[in-house]
Amino acid sequence: MLVKVESSTTIIKDIIGGIFEIEGTGYLECRITFISKGSYKLVIKTPNQEVINITGKGISRITLNTDIFTIQVIESTDKLNITVNNIKDYFFDILSIN
């Protein structure tokens, strides 16, 4: 599934498995948060051929220097939510509030 990330926060809910291609807006960094009541195994692949394996339970966070990547959910014992925050937009939003 192709997911366009066009805002500072994008949430993908109730995932059990699958492959998600994240296509960003051209910003350089993003923070990804994984939330589940169960355990999960994921593989993240970036355009630079970097492969990141994540095994977690509960909440896990990772920061990538790109906003174009693929997430493959290998295994999940409960529904998984993925939140993608565009860091540049995130900090811009905080600064504009003040």
N, C-alpha and C positions, 0 to 999 in steps of 0.2 A: 504494500500500500504506500503510495506517495503522499507525504504530509508536507504542505507548504507552511513554512514558519514565517508569517508576515507581521507578527506583533511581538511584543516583548515577552509574552508568556503563551505557550501552547500546551494544552493538556490532552493526552491520549488516555482514555479510561477503559477499565474492565478488560484488560488484555490477558489472554491465556497463552497464546503463541502467535507466531507470525513474523514477517519481515516488514520493517517500516523504513522507508527511504525518507530522510529529512532533508528538505531543500530550503535553505535559509534565504535571507535577504541581502547577503553580501557582507555582513558584519564578520568580524574575525573570531569572536569567542562566544561560547554559550555554556550554560551550566545545565546539566541534566540531573533530575532527581527521580529516583525509582522508589515507589511506595507499594508495599504489599503486606498483608497479614501473614503470608506464607514465605517460603524461600523461592529463589529464582536464579536462573543462569542465563546470561546474555552475552552476546558478542557484538561489539561496536567496530565498524570498519570505516576508515576515513579515506578520502581521495588520495592521500599520500601513502596508501597501502599499510597504514598503521592498524593493527588489530588489538583490541582491548577486550579481555575476558573479565566478566564481572559475575561473582557469585555472592549473593547477599540474602538478607532476611530483614524485613522491616523497611528502614529507610537507608538508601545509599545515594551519594552524590558524586558527580564527576564533572570536571571542567575540561572542555575541549577547546583547542585553538582554531576551530573551524565550526561553521554552522551547516555544513553539508556532510552528511554521514548516513550510514545504514545501521539500524539496530535489529538484530535477530534474537528473538526470544527462544532460547533452546528448551527451557523447562520452567514451569511455574506451578507451584502447588496451590496457589490461590490467585484471584484476580490481581493484576498488576496495573498501576497507574504510572504514566511517565509524564513528567513536566519538563519542558524545554524552555529555559529562560535565555533570551538574548541579552548578554551582559551589558553591552553598550546601551541598549534601550533601557534596561533595568536601572542603571546608574543615572541615566538622563532623566528618567521618571522621578527618581528620588530627589535629584537636584532641582527639578522644576517645581516640586511641591514646596521646597523651602524658598 
